[in-house]
Amino acid sequence: MADPDLKIHSSGTFTIGDKEVHRLGFGAMRLTGPGIWGEPDDRAECVRVVRRAVELGVDLIDTADSYGPYVSEEIIREALHPYPEQVLVATKAGLVRHGPDVWAPVGRPEYLRQEVEMSLRRLGLERIDLFQLHRIDAKVPFEEQIGELKTMQDEGKIAAIGLSEVSVEEIDAARRIAEIATVQNLYNLSNRQSEDVVDYCTRESIGFIPWFPINAGALADRGGPVDEIAEATDTTPAQVALAWLLARAQIILPIPGTSTVEHLEENVAAAGLRLTRDQVDELTAAANAA
């Protein structure tokens, strides 16, 4: 397996708001208990994971108020506060929790404002570098949800605004109200339903943050294209899946998550894997066929 040290620099960079970050980030959802609920089994190890990520050069850390809820943000603060200047902590609100694996959208302006204020307090920040609307709430006028984020941006509480699980049409509508810096949708080798959103973000220079990035589905089965490339490059299927995302478009910022240092280092090492154009094309064709 490739050495993770310094490999992060091979991922390239992307600018979000006023910060330039490496394109391979860290997703902090797994710093919680089963069902993304409550405390993790080993909180000390989760703190070590966050610190090790930054040691390896990771400077985009993505979390949300609903992870735990609140646990992930609290662990990030415990691990990093006061934050290194280069680190960008992105968080989200718009999903509330009633139990393990239960998520419900809430986008009332007063709720979004409350959660921005509480995330600032939990993270120990004066400004959130990237605040993302976790889901659009169909029960609340869309303009009110984005408008409240724009108001808080004007107040200096938010630097950049992002969206999550949105269509091209919804991004266009949001951009009529505020500048949109990033979009976070489900996207990986086995799920390409956001292909049009990736293409749109590429054209418009909007950062695209794919969640669940390492899932390659049947393509990673023994003898499949991901498995064969992993064998040929002495890497893992997860590293191949991440390398494909990094090669897919320069605006893509994968955020693989984990709760162990060993798995973190494996993920970060993917930044050093440069797939050939033929390998990228092979994986893309296989994913399209699947």
C-alpha positions, 0 to 999 in steps of 0.5 A: 500500500502506498505511503500516505505521507505527503501524498495528499499534495498529489490530489491538487487543490480547489478554492472554496470561499477564501481558502484553497484546500487539497481536493482529497478531504475527510468526511467526519460522519463516522466519528459517531456511534452506530446509525450515526447516533451517539458517541463512537465506541472509541472517542480517543481514536476518533480524536486521533483520526482527525489530528492525523488527517491534518498531519497528513495535509488534509485541510477540508473536513466535512461534518454536520450538526446531525452527525451524532447529533452534535458529536462529530462537531464536538470531536473536531473541536476537541481534536483541532481547536485552535484550528490551523489556519489552512484548515477549512471546516465545513458543516451542515444543517437541515436534517434533524434526528429522532434516532439511529438512521432516522433523518428528517428535513427541517429548513425553517429560517429560524431553525437554520439560524439557530443551528448556525449559531450552535455550530459556531459555538460547538466548533469554537469558530467565529465564522463557518468557512462553508455552511451547507443546506443538508436537504431542501425542506419541501414544506418551506419556501426554497427562497426562504431557506437560501435567503436566510443563509445569504443573510447570515453570510452578509452578517459574517457568520458564514463565508461560503454557502453549499447545497446537498442532494440537489438537481441542476434546476435547484442549483440554478434557483439557489444561485439567483439568491446567493453564490453557491460554492459547493454541491454535495451529492451521492456520487461514486463508481456505482452510483452515477445519478448525479452525472449531470450535476457533476458536468454542471459544476465543472462548467460553472467551477462549483466544487462537487463533494461526492458522499459515499465516494469509495463504493464501487459496487460489483465493479470491485468484485474479484476479477472486476475492473476495479479489482484488476486495476488495484492488483496492477497498481498494488493498491486497494479497490477503495483507493482506485475508486477515490483515484477515479473520482479525482481524475473524473473532474478537477472540481471533485473533492472526495471526502472519505470517512473513517473512525480509525487511523489505519483506514484514514491513512489508506484513504489518504494514500489514494491521492498518490495513485495516478490512473492512466487515461486508459484506466480511467476510461475503462472504469468509466465505461464499466460504470456506465455499462453497470 
